[in-house]
Amino acid sequence: MAARKILFLTGDFAEDYETMVPFQALQMVGHTVHAVCPGKKKGDKVKTAIHDFEGDQTYTEKPGHLFALNADFAEARADDYDALMIAGGRAPEYLRLDKQVIDLVRAFARADKPIAAVCHGAQVLAAADVIRGKRVSAYPACAPEVRLAGGDYADIEVDQAVTDGNLVTAPAWPAHPQWLAQFLERLGTRITL
C-alpha cells in the first residue's frame, strides 16, 4: 500500500473526537493528513466541542481542545489529494455556506475520490449536491437534509457506518471503528498484524 494524502476539512466547533481521532489514526497508519479550515492558515487553531449522548433529546456540548491546522485551506486542491475527510459537529453548518468548500467537495466527487463524512458532515455533502442516489448516514437530525438532497438516509446504529461508492459516512463518533475501517478499505490501506 502506498501512503495516501488526505485533505481533512474541519472548523470551529467541529466535534472534538471527530477531529482528533481520525486525524491521528490516519497518520498512525502512514498517511499524510492536511487539516484545513476556510479563513485560517497553517498554525492557526480551531476550537472543538465535545458532544455526548446523555439521555437528552439531542447531544450535549462542552468545550473541547484547541486543534492546530497543519495546512492552508486557500492552497487546497482536490488534484493534490487522494481523499477527503469531513469532521462533524457544528462546523459543517458554516462550512456548507462557503463556495470554495462546496467547489472542493464537488471536485473530489467528480474525480470519484473517497470522501468520508461523519455526523453533521453530511450537511456539507448535501449542500454540494453529491449524495443524490447514494445511501448516506449522518447524525439523525441531518436526515431531512440528506433526503432533500436526493440521498437515501441510512438509519443505522450510532456505532455503525455505511459505504456507497466513494462515500463513507457514519452517524457520530461511536462509529469510528467501523467508519475508519471502511474508509481505509476504500483507500486501499492494508493493515496486518
Secondary structure, 3 states (H helix, E strand, C coil): CCCCEEEEECCCCEEHHHHHHHHHHHHHCCCEEEEECCCCCCCCEEEEEEEECCCCCCCEEEEEEEEECCCCHHHCCHHHCCEEEECCECHHHHHCCCHHHHHHHHHHHHCCCCEEEEHHHHHHHHHCCCCCCCEECCCHHHHHHHHHCCCEECCCCCCCCEEECCEEEECCHHHHHHHHHHHHHHHCCCCCC
